[in-house]
Amino acid sequence: MKRKYDYIVVGGGSAGAILGDRLSADGKHSVLVLEAGRSDYPWDLFIQMPAALMYPAGNPLYDWRYKSDPEPHMHGRQIAHARGKVLGGSSSINGMIYQRGNPLDYERWGADPGMDTWDFAHCLPYFKRMENALDSPNDDMRGHDGPIKLTRGPATNPLFEAFFNAASEAGHMRTPDVNSYQQEGFGPFDRHIYKGQRLSTSHAYLRPAMHRENLDVETRAFVTKINFEGTRAKGLIFRKGKKEYIVEADEIILAGGAFNTPQLLQLSGVGEAEHLQSLGIDPVVDLPGVGENLQDHLEVYIQYSCPKPVSEMPSLNKAKMPFIGLQWILNKTGPVASSHFEGGGFIRSNDDVDYPNLMYHFLPLAVRYDGQKADTKHGFQVHVGPMYSDARGRLRIKSKDPNEHPSILFNYLSTEQDRREWVEAVRRTREIMKQPSMEPYNSGEISPGPNVQTDEEILDWVARDAETALHPSCTAKMGPESDPMAVVDPHTMKVHGLENVRVADASVMPYITNGNIHAPVLMLAEKAADLILGRKPLEPEYVDFYRHEKETKKETVEV
C-alpha cells in the first residue's frame, strides 16, 4: 500500500467494486479500494451458491447487522437490515435479482431541478454498458457485451406458469422482459447468476482487475474518518486489525451505501452542524441533507399451501442437503443453482398511478429469509410491497464512535398513501390467487390467513409481519446547491461545499426506483466513473418505452 493515491474508494461493495475497476482501467491513476469486510473467497459456498442466500443474513461473518430504531407505526418493532460485510458488499449476499426500474423512475429524477442528465435517455447507455443480457440477444434496449452476465429465470416449475396465467385472468399483462420496453406485467426475471453461480460485482469487475499495478485492494480496512484541511480532504484514517493507518488522496469517493456514506460524512464533520456540535464534532460543512430523505421497500410474504407435490419445499429437507450440495459443487446444477426468485411482476394497484406501484416476486416454496419454513409439506409464496412510498426516514450518528451503529428510522407505514397501497397490495394478491389457473395448486392461504380481512386487520398484520426488501437509499441525494437538502452535485458527484469528496452509491438517488435497486446502483457507479475521470458522458439514447394511457372520463352536459 502506498502513502498517497489519486483516488481512494471507500467501500468495495456493489458500487465500489465497479469504481475500482473503471478508475484504474487506463493505468494512468493510482487507486485504492478499502473494504471494511473480509474477502469473498471463491470457495465460500454461502456466497457463491445461489440458494444459500438465506444463510449470510444475520451472520456476523457476512452481515453488518443493522437495525432500525423502533418503528412507531409498526408496533415499535426494530427492522433488521442485512448489509454485506464482504468484498462485493450486498451484491455478495443479495437475492441476485436484476431490475433496472421503470423508465419513468428516471424521468422523475430528470424532472427535478438540475437533474436533466439523469433522465432515462441519459441512464440507458450506462445500463447497456454494464449488461450482457444473454437471453435478450436481439433487443436494442439491452446491453450485450458488459461484465454483468445476466440469465433469465427459467421459471419451469408449473407454479410459475400458473401464477403468470392467474395474473392474466385477473386483468394484468404479460411482459417478456421487465428490463426492456415494458416493465408492467408478469414474466421471468433477469438474475446475475451465471453458470449456476452468483456473479457479484467483485467477481464481474474487481477481481479481474486486481492484477493491475495501479490498483490496490485492502479488505478488513474500516474507515473511521476523513481528514480535512478546510474544505479539502487530505486523506483518511482506517483501522485494520489493531493498527491505524493514515493514507492521503487527491480525491476520495464514498461508496459505502446508504448507511455508511452518511455515517462517515457525519463522523468527519459534514452534516447538520447543530447535531454534529451536540456530539462534540467540529462541523466542516453545514449540510442538513446528509442522512435525510431515507427510503426503502417494505415487503410481506403471502404464503399458500399447495395440494400437489410440485413445490421446491423438499429441497429444504436437511437429509437431502448433502446430495443437493454435492450436485452443485460438481456440476453447478440442481435446486441450489438458483435463488428461486425466477419470476414475478409489476402492476398498478389503482388508477391514480402512472406506472406500477407494486412489485411481485413469486417463490415456488414457502420460507422466510431466516430459513423458517411454513407449516406445510408443499407451498409457495409471493413477496409484495409498494414501490414508491412517500414515507421518508433519516439516519443520524449517535456518538463520535465509528463502531456504534447510527440511529436509523424509516417511518414505514407513516403516510396515508403508504397505508392505502398496502391494503391494495394484499387485496390485489388475493384476487390473483383466486383465479382458475391457481385453483389446482392453492389449498389455502397460510399467512396472513383467512381471518385477516378488513383494512385495519391487513395493516395490523403488515405492521407485525413485514420485513425490509433491503433497498435503503437516498440519504445523500443528488441535486443542485440551491436545494437545501441536496448533498451531491449531479454533474460531478462532488459533495456540496467540499472540494474533492464525491459519492457514488445508493445514497445519491433522489427517489427510490421501482424494483430491486441493485441494477440502478451499478448504473450509477458506471456513470459516476466517467464523471470522476472527466470523460464525456455516453450520448443519451432516446427510445420509446411503454406508458400506460389513462382513460379520460367524458363529462355529459344536459342541454
C-alpha positions in Angstrom: 0.0 0.0 0.0 1.3 3.5 -0.9 1.1 6.6 1.3 -0.9 8.5 -1.3 -3.2 7.7 -4.2 -5.0 9.6 -6.9 -8.3 8.0 -5.9 -9.4 6.3 -2.7 -12.7 4.4 -2.9 -14.3 3.8 0.5 -16.3 0.6 0.1 -15.6 -2.4 -2.1 -19.3 -3.3 -2.5 -21.8 -3.1 -5.4 -20.7 0.4 -6.5 -17.1 0.4 -5.1 -16.0 -2.7 -7.0 -17.1 -1.0 -10.3 -15.3 2.2 -9.4 -12.1 0.3 -8.5 -12.1 -1.3 -11.9 -13.2 1.7 -14.1 -11.0 4.3 -12.4 -7.9 2.1 -12.7 -8.6 0.7 -16.2 -6.4 3.1 -18.3 -3.4 2.6 -16.0 -3.0 6.4 -15.5 -4.3 6.7 -12.0 -3.4 5.0 -8.7 -6.5 3.6 -7.0 -7.0 2.2 -3.5 -10.2 0.4 -2.6 -10.9 0.0 1.1 -13.4 -2.6 2.1 -14.3 -3.0 5.8 -15.4 -6.6 5.4 -13.4 -9.6 4.5 -12.7 -11.3 1.2 -15.4 -13.0 -0.8 -13.4 -16.2 -1.1 -14.2 -18.2 -4.3 -14.7 -21.3 -2.2 -17.2 -19.7 0.1 -20.4 -21.7 -0.6 -22.7 -19.3 1.3 -21.7 -16.5 -1.2 -21.2 -18.4 -4.4 -24.1 -20.9 -4.2 -27.3 -19.0 -5.2 -29.8 -20.8 -3.0 -27.6 -20.3 0.1 -28.6 -16.7 0.2 -30.6 -17.2 3.4 -27.5 -18.1 5.4 -25.4 -14.9 5.4 -28.2 -12.6 6.6 -27.8 -12.2 10.3 -24.4 -13.9 10.4 -21.7 -11.5 11.7 -19.2 -13.1 9.3 -21.2 -11.8 6.3 -23.6 -9.1 7.6 -23.1 -5.8 9.4 -26.5 -6.5 11.1 -28.0 -3.0 11.2 -31.3 -2.5 12.9 -33.8 0.4 12.6 -34.9 2.3 15.6 -38.3 1.1 17.0 -40.7 1.9 14.1 -43.6 3.9 15.6 -46.2 2.6 13.0 -45.1 -1.0 13.3 -45.8 -1.7 17.0 -42.3 -0.5 17.9 -40.5 -3.2 16.0 -36.9 -2.8 15.1 -36.5 -4.0 11.5 -33.3 -5.9 10.8 -31.3 -4.7 7.8 -28.7 -7.1 6.4 -25.7 -5.3 4.7 -22.9 -7.2 3.0 -19.7 -7.4 5.2 -17.5 -8.9 2.4 -15.9 -7.8 -0.8 -18.7 -7.2 -3.3 -20.8 -5.9 -0.5 -24.5 -6.6 -0.7 -24.1 -8.0 -4.2 -22.4 -10.9 -2.5 -25.4 -11.7 -0.2 -28.5 -10.4 -2.0 -31.2 -12.3 -3.9 -29.4 -11.8 -7.3 -32.4 -10.2 -8.9 -31.6 -7.7 -11.7 -34.2 -5.0 -12.3 -33.5 -1.6 -13.9 -36.6 0.0 -12.5 -39.2 1.7 -14.7 -38.1 4.2 -17.3 -40.5 6.7 -15.7 -38.4 6.5 -12.5 -35.6 8.2 -14.3 -37.9 10.6 -16.0 -38.9 11.6 -12.4 -35.3 12.0 -11.5 -34.6 14.1 -14.6 -37.6 16.4 -13.9 -36.1 17.7 -10.7 -34.1 21.0 -10.9 -30.6 20.4 -12.1 -31.1 16.7 -12.8 -31.7 16.8 -16.5 -28.8 14.5 -17.3 -30.3 11.7 -15.2 -33.4 11.1 -17.2 -33.9 7.7 -18.8 -32.2 8.6 -22.1 -29.0 9.5 -20.2 -29.1 6.5 -17.9 -29.9 3.8 -20.6 -26.4 3.8 -22.2 -24.9 3.0 -18.8 -27.3 0.2 -18.2 -26.4 -1.2 -21.6 -22.6 -0.7 -21.0 -22.6 -3.0 -17.9 -25.0 -5.7 -19.2 -24.6 -8.9 -21.1 -28.2 -9.9 -21.3 -27.7 -13.4 -22.6 -31.4 -14.2 -23.1 -32.2 -10.9 -25.0 -29.7 -11.1 -27.8 -31.7 -9.1 -30.3 -33.1 -6.4 -28.0 -31.6 -3.0 -28.8 -32.7 -1.7 -25.3 -30.4 -4.3 -23.6 -26.6 -4.5 -23.4 -24.8 -7.5 -24.9 -21.0 -7.2 -24.0 -20.8 -5.9 -20.5 -19.3 -7.5 -17.4 -22.6 -8.4 -15.8 -23.7 -11.6 -17.4 -27.5 -12.0 -16.9 -29.6 -15.1 -17.3 -33.4 -15.1 -17.4 -35.1 -17.2 -14.7 -36.1 -20.5 -16.3 -39.4 -20.5 -14.3 -40.1 -24.1 -15.4 -41.8 -25.1 -12.2 -45.5 -25.4 -13.1 -46.3 -23.0 -10.2 -44.7 -20.1 -12.2 -46.9 -20.6 -15.3 -50.0 -21.0 -13.1 -49.2 -17.7 -11.4 -48.5 -15.9 -14.6 -51.7 -17.2 -16.1 -53.7 -16.3 -13.0 -52.3 -12.7 -13.2 -53.6 -12.5 -16.8 -57.0 -13.8 -15.7 -57.1 -11.1 -13.0 -56.7 -8.5 -15.8 -52.9 -7.9 -15.7 -50.5 -8.1 -18.7 -47.6 -10.4 -19.6 -44.3 -9.0 -20.5 -41.3 -10.8 -22.0 -38.7 -8.6 -20.2 -39.3 -6.2 -17.4 -36.0 -4.5 -18.2 -36.9 -3.6 -21.7 -39.7 -1.8 -23.5 -42.4 -2.7 -20.9 -41.9 -3.2 -17.2 -45.6 -3.5 -16.4 -46.8 -7.1 -16.4 -45.7 -10.6 -15.4 -43.0 -12.9 -16.5 -39.5 -14.4 -15.8 -36.9 -12.1 -14.2 -33.2 -11.5 -15.0 -30.7 -12.6 -12.5 -26.9 -12.1 -12.0 -26.4 -15.8 -11.9 -24.0 -17.3 -14.5 -23.4 -21.0 -15.0 -25.2 -21.8 -11.7 -23.1 -19.4 -9.6 -23.6 -15.9 -8.1 -22.0 -13.1 -10.2 -21.3 -10.3 -7.7 -19.7 -7.0 -8.8 -16.5 -8.3 -7.1 -16.3 -11.2 -9.5 -17.5 -9.3 -12.5 -15.4 -6.2 -12.1 -12.9 -6.0 -9.3 -11.2 -9.5 -9.2 -10.4 -9.4 -12.9 -8.7 -6.0 -12.3 -6.7 -6.9 -9.2 -3.6 -7.8 -11.3 -3.1 -4.1 -12.2 -0.1 -2.4 -10.6 -2.0 0.8 -10.1 -4.9 -0.8 -8.2 -4.6 -1.8 -4.5 -7.5 -3.5 -2.6 -7.5 -3.7 1.2 -10.1 -5.8 3.0 -10.9 -5.6 6.7 -10.0 -1.9 6.4 -12.5 0.1 8.4 -12.5 3.8 7.6 -13.2 5.9 10.6 -12.7 9.5 9.5 -11.9 11.8 6.5 -9.2 14.3 7.3 -9.9 17.8 6.1 -7.8 20.9 5.7 -10.6 23.5 5.4 -13.0 22.0 2.8 -10.4 19.9 1.1 -9.9 16.3 2.1 -6.3 15.4 2.7 -6.9 11.8 3.2 -8.5 9.4 5.7 -7.9 7.2 8.7 -8.7 3.5 8.7 -8.2 0.6 11.1 -7.0 -2.8 10.1 -6.7 -5.2 13.0 -5.2 -3.4 15.9 -3.4 -0.9 13.7 -4.5 2.5 12.5 -3.4 3.9 9.1 -3.4 7.3 7.5 -3.4 7.5 3.8 -3.7 10.5 1.5 -5.5 11.0 -1.7 -6.2 13.6 -4.4 -9.8 12.5 -4.4 -12.0 10.4 -2.1 -15.0 8.6 -3.4 -17.6 7.3 -0.9 -19.3 4.1 -2.0 -20.3 2.6 1.4 -24.0 2.6 0.7 -27.0 4.5 2.1 -26.0 3.7 5.7 -22.2 4.0 5.8 -21.8 7.0 3.5 -23.8 9.5 5.6 -22.4 8.0 8.7 -18.8 8.6 7.6 -19.7 12.1 6.4 -21.2 13.0 9.8 -18.3 11.5 11.7 -16.0 13.6 9.6 -17.9 16.9 10.2 -20.2 17.0 7.2 -23.9 17.2 8.1 -26.3 19.3 10.1 -24.0 21.5 12.1 -26.1 21.7 15.2 -26.4 17.9 15.5 -22.7 17.4 15.0 -21.8 20.1 17.6 -24.1 18.3 20.1 -21.8 15.3 19.8 -18.6 17.2 20.1 -17.8 17.1 16.3 -16.5 20.3 14.7 -18.5 20.9 11.5 -16.6 21.2 8.2 -19.7 21.9 6.1 -23.2 22.5 7.4 -25.1 20.2 5.1 -28.5 19.3 6.6 -29.5 16.8 3.9 -26.8 14.3 5.0 -28.7 11.3 6.3 -32.2 12.7 5.4 -34.6 11.5 2.7 -34.1 7.8 3.7 -36.2 5.5 1.5 -36.7 1.7 1.3 -39.0 -1.0 0.1 -41.0 -2.9 2.7 -42.5 -6.3 1.8 -44.6 -9.1 3.1 -44.7 -12.8 2.3 -48.2 -14.0 1.4 -47.9 -17.8 1.7 -50.1 -20.6 0.5 -50.3 -24.4 0.9 -50.1 -26.5 -2.2 -52.0 -29.8 -2.6 -49.8 -31.1 -5.4 -46.1 -32.3 -4.9 -44.7 -29.7 -7.3 -43.1 -27.1 -5.0 -39.4 -26.8 -4.0 -40.2 -27.4 -0.3 -38.5 -30.8 -0.3 -35.2 -29.1 -1.2 -35.2 -27.7 2.4 -35.1 -31.2 3.9 -31.8 -31.4 5.8 -31.3 -35.0 4.9 -31.3 -34.1 1.2 -28.9 -31.1 1.5 -25.6 -33.0 1.3 -26.6 -34.6 -2.0 -28.0 -31.4 -3.4 -24.9 -29.5 -2.3 -22.6 -32.1 -3.9 -24.6 -31.8 -7.2 -23.8 -28.1 -7.2 -20.2 -28.5 -6.2 -19.6 -31.0 -9.0 -21.7 -29.5 -11.8 -23.1 -26.2 -10.6 -26.6 -27.6 -11.2 -29.6 -28.7 -9.2 -32.0 -26.9 -6.8 -29.3 -24.7 -5.2 -28.1 -23.4 -8.6 -31.0 -20.9 -8.5 -32.1 -18.3 -5.9 -35.7 -19.4 -7.0 -36.6 -15.8 -7.5 -37.2 -16.6 -11.1 -40.2 -14.5 -12.0 -42.8 -12.1 -10.8 -44.4 -8.9 -12.0 -45.3 -5.2 -11.7 -48.8 -3.8 -11.5 -50.7 -0.6 -10.8 -52.9 -1.2 -7.8 -55.1 1.8 -8.5 -55.9 4.1 -11.4 -54.3 7.1 -9.9 -50.7 6.0 -10.5 -48.9 6.5 -13.9 -46.8 3.3 -13.7 -46.6 0.2 -11.5 -46.5 0.8 -7.8 -46.5 -2.8 -6.7 -43.8 -5.5 -7.3 -44.3 -9.2 -7.0 -41.6 -11.9 -6.6 -43.0 -15.4 -6.9 -41.3 -18.2 -5.0 -42.2 -21.9 -5.5 -41.6 -22.6 -1.8 -42.8 -21.1 1.4 -39.9 -19.9 3.6 -38.7 -16.7 5.2 -35.3 -15.2 4.7 -34.1 -16.6 8.0 -34.9 -20.1 6.8 -38.1 -20.5 8.8 -40.4 -22.9 6.7 -44.1 -22.6 6.6 -46.0 -25.4 8.2 -46.9 -27.3 5.0 -45.4 -30.2 3.0 -45.7 -28.2 -0.2 -46.3 -24.5 -0.6 -45.4 -21.3 -2.3 -45.4 -17.5 -1.6 -45.4 -14.1 -3.2 -43.4 -11.2 -2.0 -45.2 -7.9 -2.5 -45.0 -4.3 -1.4 -45.4 -0.7 -2.6 -42.5 0.5 -4.8 -42.5 4.3 -4.3 -43.9 5.1 -0.9 -43.9 8.7 0.2 -42.7 7.7 3.7 -39.4 9.3 4.5 -36.9 8.5 7.2 -33.5 9.6 8.4 -30.1 8.4 9.6 -28.0 10.2 12.3 -24.9 9.1 14.2 -25.3 8.8 18.0 -21.7 9.5 19.0 -18.2 10.1 17.7 -17.6 6.3 17.9 -17.4 4.9 14.3 -18.1 1.4 15.7 -21.5 2.4 17.0 -24.3 1.9 14.5 -26.2 5.1 13.7 -29.8 5.8 14.7 -31.9 4.7 11.6 -35.6 5.4 11.3 -37.6 4.6 8.2 -41.1 5.7 9.3 -42.7 2.7 7.5 -46.5 2.9 7.2 -46.4 6.6 8.3 -48.4 8.1 5.4 -51.9 7.8 4.1 -50.6 6.8 0.6 -48.4 4.1 2.1 -51.2 2.5 4.2 -53.7 2.6 1.3 -51.2 0.9 -1.1 -50.5 -1.8 1.5 -54.2 -2.7 1.7 -54.3 -2.7 -2.1 -51.3 -4.9 -2.3 -52.9 -7.7 -0.2 -56.2 -7.4 -1.9 -54.7 -7.5 -5.5 -52.7 -10.5 -4.5 -55.7 -12.4 -3.2 -57.5 -11.5 -6.5 -54.8 -13.2 -8.5 -54.6 -16.3 -6.2 -58.4 -16.9 -6.6 -58.2 -17.2 -10.4 -58.9 -20.5 -12.1 -55.2 -21.2 -13.1 -54.2 -21.2 -9.4 -57.1 -23.3 -8.2 -55.4 -26.7 -8.7 -52.4 -25.6 -6.7 -54.0 -23.5 -4.0 -55.3 -25.3 -0.9 -55.4 -22.3 1.3 -53.7 -19.1 2.5 -51.3 -19.8 5.3 -50.2 -16.2 6.0 -51.8 -13.8 6.8 -54.7 -16.3 6.7 -58.4 -16.1 6.1 -59.1 -14.3 9.4 -57.3 -11.1 8.2 -59.9 -9.3 6.0 -60.6 -5.7 7.0 -58.3 -2.8 6.1 -57.4 -2.5 9.8 -56.6 -6.2 10.1 -54.5 -6.1 7.0 -52.5 -3.1 8.2 -52.0 -4.6 11.6 -50.7 -7.8 10.0 -48.3 -5.8 7.8 -47.1 -3.8 10.8 -46.4 -7.1 12.7 -45.1 -9.2 9.9 -43.4 -7.1 7.2 -39.7 -7.2 6.6 -37.5 -4.9 4.6 -36.7 -5.8 0.9 -33.2 -4.5 1.8 -33.2 -1.4 -0.5 -32.1 1.5 1.7 -31.3 4.6 -0.4 -31.4 8.3 -0.9 -29.6 9.5 2.2 -27.2 11.9 0.3 -29.4 12.8 -2.6 -28.2 14.4 -5.8 -29.5 17.9 -6.6 -28.3 21.5 -7.2 -26.7 23.5 -4.4 -29.8 25.7 -4.3 -31.7 22.8 -2.9 -31.0 23.0 0.9 -31.5 19.2 1.3 -29.3 18.1 -1.7 -25.9 16.7 -0.8 -24.3 15.7 -4.1 -23.8 17.6 -7.3 -25.5 15.6 -10.1 -22.9 16.6 -12.8 -19.7 15.9 -10.8 -20.8 13.6 -7.9 -19.0 16.0 -5.5 -20.4 16.7 -2.1 -21.6 20.3 -2.0 -19.2 22.6 -0.1 -16.3 20.1 -0.4 -13.5 20.3 -3.0 -12.6 16.7 -3.6 -15.0 14.3 -1.9 -17.5 12.5 -4.1 -20.3 10.0 -3.6 -21.3 7.2 -5.9 -23.7 4.7 -4.3 -27.4 4.2 -3.5 -27.4 7.2 -1.2 -27.3 9.7 -4.1 -30.7 8.6 -5.5 -33.2 11.4 -5.2 -36.1 8.8 -5.2 -36.0 5.1 -4.9 -36.6 3.2 -8.1 -39.4 0.7 -8.9 -37.9 -2.7 -8.2 -34.8 -4.1 -6.7 -32.2 -1.4 -6.6 -29.0 -3.4 -7.3 -29.1 -2.6 -11.0 -29.6 1.1 -10.6 -26.7 1.3 -8.2 -24.5 -0.4 -10.8 -25.6 2.1 -13.4 -24.9 5.0 -11.0 -21.4 3.7 -10.4 -20.7 3.3 -14.2 -21.8 6.8 -14.9 -20.0 8.2 -11.9 -16.8 6.7 -13.1 -17.0 8.8 -16.3 -17.9 11.9 -14.4 -15.0 11.4 -11.9 -12.5 10.9 -14.7 -13.7 13.9 -16.5 -14.7 12.0 -19.6 -17.6 13.0 -21.8 -20.6 11.0 -20.7 -22.1 8.5 -23.1 -24.5 10.0 -25.6 -28.2 9.8 -24.4 -30.4 7.3 -26.2 -33.9 8.5 -26.8 -36.1 5.4 -27.2 -39.7 4.6 -26.9 -41.0 2.8 -23.8 -44.3 1.7 -22.5 -46.6 4.3 -20.9 -50.0 3.5 -19.5 -52.7 5.6 -21.1 -55.3 6.6 -18.6 -58.9 6.6 -19.7 -60.3 10.1 -19.8 -63.8 10.4 -18.3 -66.2 12.2 -20.7 -68.4 14.8 -19.0 -72.1 14.8 -20.1 -73.7 18.1 -20.2 -77.5 18.3 -20.2 -78.9 20.8 -22.7 
